[in-house]
């Protein structure tokens, strides 16, 4: 792609021009009904006009420069064969204002960023500064705790890293687990055998796997035991060597269950523990094994801890706004403040039944 800057207009306004050498890719770059361009215009306050294989961007100089950077990054991602969705566009817009993301944003054509995860179906790059730190820990630490709200990529990136290491041969098997916490129904009353009873709880892990590997490979590896998906209770008494182990929804473990899992850790293995400390479904929310483990292991060598916030949500943009709406209240802000001060020592049970909020003067 060639690009040049046209003479800036009066004041701090600018008109920039991008020239694309692969016009056949512009449909994917623009999005259906030019939705990607509309998103960039609305978020950055610029005007984008398309003429053939050229784009002109007009607006305040720094915003126009960010829009150019976003479009260049998206274009390069398409050239590399990576998938593009609304979340990716939103992520690139957010990254364009973060200097720490410069290496991700400014990747040359045909070359994946240095920090990326490659699976059979896609190459995954970080979409936030927190994801950069998380992906670095996934490559360097033996046990990683990933804390934060839904939609931040905690489990998805862990599964991607696990699949990459299995493909490369650095681990022999993947073990994916969740605690089977019941939500209104007991397992014994669900139809089917044990596998059929617990599969609904593990479905998010299956979904991530099918996103990384062709379906036939997932089925084959599940059948021969290279990939194992099982409830947490099935880990008792085992030693998990030469394996990449992922525990999802870890906030719903008890301290005893968490200790049991962590002490299964074997040679040449890696373990990732994912959960949201504010979404505990245990009968006694104050007894979460996740918070207890983080408190005990915060400064232990070889253990990494990454904390995500609502700003790191990479699902549909509406998800981030929904999470923010729930947390942007007096009680919600108190919850977040307590977590930011020391997430491992928060008494979740005290937060589960807060005093009623007093409506403001505007009702």
Secondary structure, DSSP 8 states (H G I E B T S, - for coil): -EEEE----STTEEEEEEE-S-GGGHHHHH-GGGHHHHHHHHHHT-EEEEETTEEEEEEEHHHHHHHHHHHHHHHHHHHTT----HHHHHHHHHHTT-GGGHHHHT--TT---SSEEE-SS-EEE-SSHHHHHHHHHHHH-SEEEEE--TTSSHHHHHHHHHHHHHHHTS-SEEEEEE----SSS-GGGSSSSHHHHHHHHHHHHHHHHHHHS-HHHHHHHHHHTSEEEEEGGGGTT--B-SEEEEEESGGGS-HHHHHHHHTTB-TT-EEEEEE-TT---SSSGGG-HHHHHHHHHTT-TTEEEEE--GGG--S-HHHHHHHHHHHSSHHHHHHHHHHHHHGGG--HHHHHT-------TT-
